[in-house]
């Protein structure tokens, strides 16, 4: 009997057993192919992403990176200097730096603020407030001296940066301060010629694009874009620094001696219209204009108006002579008062009715004589000559805020205007306008536009002269010569004797006018005292207008004439003006002496 498995059955069991234990596996070639496919797909994805980043999106990412590390820095242009007529500096720009902070980079605000405030002399609380602001750029201080900046820069404070700029400096302090004006912390002219000639002085700023790391440190060898600034032009003025200084000193002394509120003095060349000095009191220091009284910042010589009073009588006299309304030998009967409609006009001093020539009227400043002379002219002809002498328009000197004065046309005159206007009341002028009136007489009857600027000097050193002044004839040479004789007569024996200068003959006229109330309803008990004249009378070198505001001494002959004399002495000496022969005395009826 057979006990072992059958041959066929055993074979089937072996075959089934083999299928369960050793299933068929993939070949090595197939595995390699799959791995290669995965690798290719991965590389292709990476390559595609690189193409996207490096080609399609490259410019966008470059711009983003550039924005993160680059910084645009304004390169301020060097502001031109302001020079006097001899090339001496009145205003210049010195190198300085601005201190700023990037608040996001400050590590310790209280500590850094204390250091910065101590170095710059600032209030620590304000520095803390600046460092606590949002944004990446906040100014802390402008125009800081380089020595101070160097000391602060060595501290290496995170987030505190420095930019080059300039600081305006006026080496002579208050000299011609109202004429020069001043400049703000951003380098822009805010007043005076600094404002008027901002475009020429400022130049054109440049800019620089630099790259810096997150802490604000510049990256060495990084690419930069540099557009250099163009320096401003120098401004050459007509002012003479020596005459300006002596004028300001004389004015300050006169204001103090007469206990006046203030004053103005103008010195100009009648032939060219060039202003040699323009002084105002009170003055201020443009290096610290923020501390000055706002009233002192104005230039009243050009911007403020006042009633001129008797200095206006030479227009009345000039018009009457030019129109042949009166002759030099003609004698008028002049009382000390005159009734015109509702107003009674008076001479300064009581006197019996006197015989006066036009020379006497000017020399002794007779209001009634001037009114009688104007009556011979009539309102239309009188107004025409007021226009010719420039009292209805700005002088065109080229100064911001210049006033045109106040002079109504004849159709707006009241019944008393033919009494007030001939003697300088009821109208308002600037001191410069009246100075130009006298300059026209001194210049043989030709009005010349006044000027403060001789020209500009470019960075290359090339000088560009200013446009020539406008001129016009207002009266004939004969009329101007006759009026000059009257003005010399007024200084010789009339109201202007305190303007006399040893060795020179002076021509000029006093003026005393009450100030109008602020509300315009009438007159106050305060006065404007003036003296305007020229010397030498026979060959004028300078015209000087001296005006004092509210002097305790009241009268122009007492308050302003001595001021004229002091300024004229200095100006004639500086200009080395030779004396001229004495002018003939004009026809007169009043006994001299």
C-alpha positions in Angstrom: 0.0 0.0 0.0 1.4 3.4 -1.0 1.6 6.0 1.8 3.4 9.1 0.1 1.7 11.7 -2.1 1.0 11.1 -5.6 3.3 12.4 -8.1 0.9 14.7 -9.9 -0.6 16.1 -6.7 2.8 16.9 -5.3 3.7 18.8 -8.5 0.6 20.9 -8.3 1.3 21.8 -4.7 4.8 22.9 -5.5 3.5 25.1 -8.3 0.8 26.8 -6.1 3.3 27.3 -3.4 5.7 29.1 -5.7 3.1 31.6 -6.9 2.2 32.7 -3.4 5.7 33.1 -1.9 7.6 34.7 -4.9 5.4 37.0 -6.9 6.9 38.4 -10.0 8.8 41.8 -9.5 9.5 44.8 -11.7 12.8 44.8 -13.5 15.6 47.3 -12.6 15.2 49.1 -15.9 11.6 50.0 -15.2 12.6 51.5 -11.8 15.3 53.6 -13.4 13.0 54.9 -16.0 10.4 56.0 -13.4 13.2 57.7 -11.3 14.4 59.5 -14.4 11.0 60.7 -15.2 10.5 62.1 -11.7 13.9 63.8 -11.9 13.2 65.4 -15.3 9.9 66.7 -14.1 11.4 68.2 -11.0 14.3 69.8 -12.9 11.8 71.1 -15.5 9.7 72.6 -12.7 12.8 74.3 -11.1 14.0 75.5 -14.5 10.6 76.9 -15.3 10.4 78.7 -12.0 13.9 80.1 -12.6 12.9 81.2 -16.1 9.8 82.9 -14.5 12.0 84.6 -11.8 14.9 85.5 -14.0 13.2 86.4 -17.2 9.5 87.2 -16.9 9.5 88.7 -13.4 13.1 89.9 -13.3 12.3 93.6 -13.7 9.7 93.5 -11.0 12.0 91.8 -8.4 14.9 94.1 -9.4 12.7 97.1 -8.8 11.6 95.7 -5.4 15.1 95.0 -4.4 16.2 98.4 -5.5 13.5 100.1 -3.6 14.5 98.3 -0.5 18.2 99.2 -0.6 18.2 102.5 -2.6 17.7 106.0 -1.4 17.3 109.2 -3.4 19.2 112.1 -1.9 18.6 115.7 -3.0 21.8 117.6 -3.7 21.1 121.3 -2.9 22.6 123.9 -5.2 25.0 126.4 -3.7 23.0 129.6 -3.3 24.6 132.6 -4.8 26.1 135.3 -2.7 24.8 138.9 -2.4 27.6 141.5 -2.9 27.8 145.2 -2.6 28.8 147.4 -5.6 32.5 146.8 -4.8 32.2 143.0 -4.5 32.1 142.8 -0.7 29.9 140.0 0.6 26.6 141.0 2.3 25.1 137.5 2.2 26.7 134.1 1.6 26.0 130.4 2.1 28.2 128.2 4.3 28.4 124.4 4.2 26.2 122.7 6.7 24.2 119.5 7.2 20.7 118.5 8.0 20.1 115.9 10.7 17.3 113.4 10.1 16.1 110.1 11.6 14.6 106.9 10.2 12.3 106.0 13.1 12.2 102.3 12.1 15.9 101.9 12.6 16.1 103.5 16.1 16.9 100.9 18.8 16.5 103.0 21.9 14.5 106.1 21.4 15.0 107.8 24.9 18.7 107.1 24.9 19.3 108.3 21.3 17.1 111.3 21.7 19.0 112.4 24.8 22.3 112.2 22.9 21.0 114.1 19.8 19.2 116.8 21.9 22.4 117.4 23.9 24.6 117.6 20.8 22.2 120.0 18.9 20.9 122.0 21.8 17.3 120.9 21.3 14.4 120.0 23.5 14.6 116.3 24.2 10.9 115.9 24.1 10.7 117.2 20.6 13.5 114.8 19.5 11.6 111.9 21.1 8.5 112.9 19.3 10.4 113.0 15.9 11.9 109.6 16.5 8.5 108.2 17.4 6.8 109.2 14.2 5.9 106.9 11.4 7.7 106.8 8.1 11.4 106.5 7.2 12.5 110.1 7.1 11.9 112.9 9.7 14.0 116.1 10.0 15.5 116.8 13.4 17.5 119.9 12.6 18.5 121.9 9.6 21.6 124.0 8.8 23.8 122.4 11.6 27.4 123.4 11.7 29.8 120.8 10.4 31.8 120.6 13.6 28.6 119.7 15.6 27.6 117.1 13.0 31.0 115.5 13.0 30.9 115.0 16.7 27.4 113.5 16.5 28.2 111.3 13.5 31.0 109.7 15.4 28.5 108.3 17.9 27.2 106.0 15.2 23.5 106.2 16.4 21.3 103.8 14.5 18.7 105.5 12.3 20.3 109.0 12.6 21.5 110.3 9.3 22.9 113.4 7.8 22.4 115.3 4.5 24.7 118.0 3.0 23.1 121.4 2.7 24.0 125.1 3.1 23.3 127.7 5.8 22.7 131.4 4.9 24.9 133.8 6.7 25.0 137.6 6.8 28.5 138.6 7.9 27.5 142.2 8.7 24.5 141.4 10.8 21.8 143.9 10.5 23.5 145.9 7.7 20.8 146.5 5.0 18.7 143.7 6.6 15.3 144.9 5.2 16.8 145.2 1.7 18.6 141.8 1.7 15.7 139.9 3.4 16.3 136.4 4.7 16.2 132.7 3.7 14.2 129.9 5.3 15.6 126.6 6.5 14.8 125.0 3.1 17.0 127.5 1.3 14.1 129.6 -0.2 14.1 133.3 0.0 11.3 134.6 2.2 11.7 138.4 2.1 13.6 141.2 0.4 16.0 140.6 -2.5 16.4 137.0 -1.3 12.8 136.6 -2.3 12.7 138.9 -5.3 15.7 137.3 -6.9 15.1 133.7 -5.7 15.4 132.2 -9.2 18.8 133.6 -9.9 20.2 133.1 -6.4 18.9 129.5 -5.8 20.4 127.7 -8.8 19.1 124.2 -9.6 19.3 121.3 -7.2 20.7 117.9 -8.2 20.0 114.5 -6.9 21.9 111.3 -6.1 20.6 107.7 -5.8 22.6 105.6 -3.4 22.3 102.0 -2.0 22.3 101.3 1.7 21.9 98.3 4.0 18.9 97.9 6.4 20.7 100.0 9.0 21.2 102.9 6.7 25.0 102.2 6.0 26.0 102.9 2.4 27.0 99.9 0.4 30.5 100.2 -1.0 30.9 100.0 -4.8 27.1 100.1 -5.1 25.8 101.7 -8.3 24.8 105.3 -8.0 23.0 107.8 -10.2 24.4 111.3 -9.8 22.9 114.5 -11.3 25.1 117.4 -10.1 23.5 120.6 -8.9 23.9 123.9 -10.7 25.1 126.7 -8.5 23.1 129.9 -8.2 24.3 133.3 -9.5 25.8 136.0 -7.3 23.8 139.2 -7.0 25.7 142.4 -7.2 23.9 145.3 -5.6 24.1 149.1 -6.1 24.5 149.5 -2.3 27.8 150.7 -1.0 28.6 148.9 2.3 30.5 151.9 3.8 27.8 154.4 3.0 25.1 151.9 4.2 26.9 151.4 7.5 27.4 155.2 8.1 23.7 155.8 7.2 22.4 153.2 9.6 24.6 154.6 12.4 23.4 158.1 11.8 19.8 157.0 11.6 19.9 155.0 14.8 21.5 158.1 16.6 18.8 160.4 15.2 16.0 158.1 16.3 17.4 158.0 19.8 18.1 161.7 20.0 14.6 162.7 18.8 12.9 159.9 20.7 11.3 158.8 17.5 9.4 155.6 16.8 11.6 154.8 13.8 12.9 156.2 10.5 14.1 155.7 7.0 17.0 157.1 5.0 17.7 156.6 1.3 20.8 157.7 -0.6 20.8 157.5 -4.4 22.7 158.7 -7.4 20.4 161.0 -9.3 22.1 160.5 -12.7 21.8 156.7 -12.6 19.1 156.0 -10.1 21.4 153.6 -8.3 20.6 153.3 -4.6 23.8 153.6 -2.5 22.1 153.1 0.8 18.6 152.2 2.1 18.3 152.1 5.9 15.4 151.6 8.3 15.1 151.8 12.0 14.4 149.6 13.9 16.6 147.0 12.2 17.0 143.3 12.8 19.6 140.6 12.4 18.7 138.3 9.5 20.9 135.6 11.0 18.2 135.3 13.7 15.1 136.7 11.9 12.8 134.4 13.8 13.5 136.4 17.0 12.8 139.8 15.4 9.8 141.9 15.8 7.6 141.3 12.7 7.2 145.0 12.2 11.0 145.3 11.8 11.1 142.8 8.9 9.4 145.2 6.5 11.2 147.7 4.3 9.1 150.9 4.8 11.3 152.8 2.4 9.5 150.9 -0.4 6.4 149.2 1.1 5.0 151.8 3.5 3.3 155.1 2.6 3.0 158.4 4.5 1.7 161.9 3.8 4.8 163.8 2.6 3.9 167.3 3.7 5.8 170.2 2.5 8.5 168.2 0.6 5.7 167.8 -2.0 5.6 171.6 -2.7 8.4 171.3 -5.2 6.1 169.5 -7.6 3.6 172.3 -7.3 6.4 174.9 -7.9 7.8 172.8 -10.8 4.4 172.5 -12.5 3.7 176.2 -12.2 7.0 177.2 -13.7 6.9 174.6 -16.5 3.3 175.6 -17.4 4.2 179.4 -17.2 1.4 179.8 -14.7 3.8 182.0 -12.7 7.2 183.7 -13.2 10.2 183.7 -10.9 9.8 187.5 -10.4 6.0 187.4 -9.8 5.0 188.5 -6.3 2.0 187.1 -4.6 0.1 188.6 -1.6 0.2 185.7 0.9 -1.7 185.9 4.2 -1.1 183.3 7.0 -4.4 181.6 6.5 -6.8 180.7 3.7 -10.4 179.5 3.7 -11.3 176.8 1.2 -14.8 175.5 1.4 -15.2 174.1 5.0 -11.5 174.1 5.9 -9.2 176.9 6.9 -5.5 176.4 6.0 -2.7 178.0 8.0 1.0 178.6 7.6 3.2 177.1 10.3 3.7 180.5 11.9 1.4 183.5 12.1 2.5 186.5 10.0 0.9 189.5 8.4 0.0 189.4 4.7 3.4 189.3 2.9 4.6 189.7 -0.6 6.3 186.5 -1.7 7.9 185.1 -4.8 7.8 181.4 -5.6 11.3 181.3 -4.2 10.1 182.7 -0.9 7.2 180.2 -0.8 9.6 177.3 -1.1 12.3 178.7 1.2 9.9 179.5 4.0 7.6 176.6 3.3 4.4 178.7 3.0 1.3 176.5 2.8 -0.8 179.4 1.7 1.7 180.4 -1.0 1.7 176.9 -2.3 -2.1 176.8 -2.4 -2.2 180.1 -4.3 0.3 178.7 -6.8 -1.7 175.5 -7.3 -4.8 177.6 -7.9 -3.1 179.2 -10.9 -2.6 175.7 -12.3 -5.9 174.0 -11.7 -6.5 170.4 -10.6 -5.9 168.7 -14.0 -2.5 170.3 -14.7 -1.4 169.7 -11.0 -2.5 166.1 -11.2 -0.6 165.6 -14.5 2.7 166.7 -12.9 2.1 164.5 -9.9 1.8 161.7 -12.4 4.9 162.7 -14.3 7.0 162.7 -11.1 5.8 159.1 -10.4 3.4 159.5 -7.5 0.7 157.3 -9.1 2.7 154.1 -9.7 5.4 152.0 -8.2 9.0 153.1 -9.0 9.8 149.7 -10.5 12.8 149.3 -8.2 12.3 145.5 -8.2 11.4 144.9 -4.6 8.6 142.6 -3.3 5.5 144.4 -2.0 6.4 147.9 -3.4 3.5 150.3 -2.9 2.2 152.5 -5.7 1.2 155.2 -3.2 -2.3 156.8 -2.9 -3.3 159.6 -5.1 -6.9 160.0 -6.3 -7.7 161.3 -9.7 -9.2 164.9 -10.0 -12.7 163.6 -10.5 -12.5 162.1 -7.0 -11.1 165.2 -5.4 -13.1 167.0 -2.7 -13.7 170.7 -2.4 -10.6 171.0 -0.2 -8.3 168.9 -2.3 -6.8 171.9 -4.0 -5.7 173.0 -0.6 -4.4 169.7 0.8 -2.7 168.1 -2.2 -0.4 171.0 -3.2 1.1 171.0 0.3 1.5 167.2 0.5 -1.7 166.3 2.5 -4.5 164.0 1.3 -2.0 161.8 -0.7 0.4 159.1 0.4 3.8 158.2 -1.0 6.7 156.0 -0.2 10.0 157.5 0.9 11.5 156.1 -2.4 8.9 157.8 -4.5 9.7 161.2 -3.0 13.5 160.6 -3.2 13.0 160.0 -7.0 11.1 163.3 -7.2 14.1 165.2 -5.9 16.4 163.1 -8.0 14.6 164.2 -11.1 15.2 167.9 -10.2 18.8 167.1 -9.4 19.2 165.3 -12.7 18.1 168.3 -14.8 14.4 167.4 -15.0 14.9 163.8 -16.0 13.3 161.1 -13.8 15.4 157.9 -13.6 14.0 154.5 -12.4 15.7 153.6 -9.2 17.6 150.3 -8.9 19.1 148.1 -6.3 20.8 145.5 -8.5 23.8 146.1 -10.8 23.7 142.6 -12.3 24.5 139.0 -11.7 27.7 136.9 -11.8 27.4 133.3 -13.1 29.4 130.4 -11.7 31.8 130.9 -14.7 32.5 134.4 -13.5 30.7 136.1 -16.3 29.0 139.3 -15.3 25.5 140.1 -16.7 24.5 143.7 -16.2 20.9 144.5 -15.2 18.6 146.1 -17.8 19.2 149.8 -18.1 16.7 152.0 -16.1 13.7 153.6 -17.6 13.9 157.4 -17.9 11.5 160.2 -18.8 11.7 163.9 -18.9 9.3 165.5 -16.4 10.3 169.2 -16.6 12.8 171.2 -18.6 16.4 171.8 -17.6 15.5 175.5 -17.1 12.7 174.6 -14.7 14.9 172.1 -12.8 17.6 174.7 -12.5 15.2 177.3 -11.1 13.7 174.9 -8.6 17.3 173.8 -7.5 18.1 177.5 -6.8 14.9 177.7 -4.6 15.9 174.6 -2.7 19.4 175.9 -2.2 17.9 179.2 -1.0 15.7 177.2 1.5 18.8 175.6 3.0 20.8 178.9 3.0 18.2 181.1 4.8 14.9 179.2 5.0 13.6 176.3 7.0 16.5 173.9 6.1 19.5 175.7 7.6 20.4 172.8 9.8 21.1 170.8 6.7 24.1 173.0 5.8 27.4 171.3 5.2 30.7 173.3 5.5 32.4 173.5 2.1 29.3 172.4 0.1 26.1 174.1 -1.1 23.1 172.0 -0.3 19.6 172.1 -1.9 16.7 170.6 -0.1 13.3 171.0 1.6 11.8 170.3 4.9 8.5 168.4 5.5 6.3 168.1 8.6 3.0 166.2 8.3 0.6 164.9 10.8 0.0 161.1 10.7 -3.4 159.8 9.7 -5.3 157.8 12.3 -5.3 154.0 11.8 -9.0 154.0 11.0 -8.5 156.7 8.4 -11.1 159.0 10.0 -8.8 161.9 10.7 -5.3 163.0 11.9 -3.5 162.1 15.1 -1.2 164.3 17.2 1.8 162.4 15.8 4.0 163.7 13.0 6.3 162.5 10.2 9.3 164.8 9.9 11.4 164.7 6.7 14.2 166.5 4.8 15.0 165.6 1.2 17.7 167.2 -0.7 20.9 166.8 -2.7 24.5 168.0 -2.7 26.5 169.7 -4.1 23.6 171.8 -5.2 25.4 173.0 -8.4 26.6 169.5 -9.4 24.6 166.9 -7.5 26.4 163.7 -6.5 23.8 162.3 -4.1 20.1 162.7 -3.3 19.2 161.9 0.3 15.8 161.4 1.8 15.7 161.4 5.6 12.3 160.6 7.3 11.7 160.2 11.0 8.5 158.6 12.4 6.9 160.4 15.3 9.9 162.4 16.5 9.4 164.3 19.8 11.0 167.3 18.1 8.2 167.2 15.5 9.6 169.5 12.7 11.5 168.4 9.7 14.0 171.2 10.0 14.8 170.2 13.5 14.6 166.4 13.5 15.4 165.4 9.9 17.7 168.1 8.5 20.6 167.2 10.9 20.2 163.6 10.0 20.5 164.5 6.3 23.6 166.5 7.1 25.3 163.5 8.9 24.5 161.1 6.1 25.6 163.6 3.4 28.9 164.2 5.0 29.7 160.4 5.0 28.4 159.9 1.4 30.2 162.9 -0.1 33.5 161.8 1.6 33.2 158.2 0.4 32.4 159.4 -3.2 35.1 162.1 -3.0 32.6 164.6 -4.4 34.2 168.0 -5.1 32.4 171.1 -4.0 30.5 173.1 -6.6 30.1 176.8 -7.0 27.2 178.5 -5.1 24.0 178.8 -7.1 22.5 182.3 -7.6 19.8 183.3 -5.2 16.4 183.2 -6.8 14.2 186.3 -7.0 12.8 187.0 -3.6 10.6 189.5 -1.9 11.3 188.7 1.8 14.3 190.5 3.2 17.1 188.1 4.0 18.5 188.2 7.5 
